[in-house]
């Protein structure tokens, strides 16, 4: 079994651990550990700042991100404008204020990451939920359905995620919607396998056996009991998937598969636009690169802290 699938299955198993040694629920213990985790606090602060800037960025930007300061930048003579009182982060190759473009571009970057993750979460949860329910409650027919679905999911998981995203984006054509769909499709098998494993872990719980003995219908057991109690690890994975989505979306933009309107600020687009001038104006590339790295790090830190708080093996 690959490392990727092993981590997914391990996270899914945690839903079966309903009680800790002290009698407190698993989620109560996890929340208590998160509150005292420096990694979780740092990640939450980074995410909070990023979301806040994405929301208010267009209103606090000092200039219109499309406004050009003419007569300031001459790229044919390698004359660029760095940090100064009027432009804290300098000007880009077309004389546009870098700070304003960073602030406005934060919303675009967040939008791509959230929409892609929601797409992967929704479709993946649908596939994983149906597969898990079929295997746990569907008898032999359900087993055959689960086998067919999960073998396909395993094949997709075996492919490098970025290569798959690039292939999908190249087929669909250059657009911002393409980036969201390509990155979201890559996330689908992860969420599907995770929710399916989580539901299987819940299917053997005492409350499910009690419901069966009382004659509760299988559909009712799945929708009212098993599925709601299986979503915890999937939500944890969504936090980690946001970091991956932001990085992969930036990579697609860097490869020229993102928004065809290069005038609209987005961190990945800003990075690729700065590449030809890196030798003479490295800060043009540094600012969006740092934005992508720090934001992805924030989601990763929070997601890993949540996973460690849930997993007793990682805490020991």
Secondary structure, DSSP 4 states (H G I P E B T S, - for coil): --HHHHHHHHHHHGGG--B-TTS-BHHHHHHHHHHT-HHHHHHHHHHHHHHHHHHHHHHH-SS-TT-B-TTT-BGGGTB---S-SS-TT-B-TTSBBHHHHHHHHHHHHHHHHHHHHHHHHHHHHHHHHHHHHHHHHSHHHHHHHHHHHHHHHHHHHTS-HHHHHHHHHHHH-SSHHHHHHHHHHHHHHHHHHHHHHHHHHHHTSHHHHHHHHTT--HHHHIIIIIHHHH-HHHHHHHHHHHHHHHHHHHHHHHTT-S-S-TTS--HHHHHHHHGGGTTT-THHHHHHHHHHHHHHHHHHHHHHHHHHHH-HHHH-
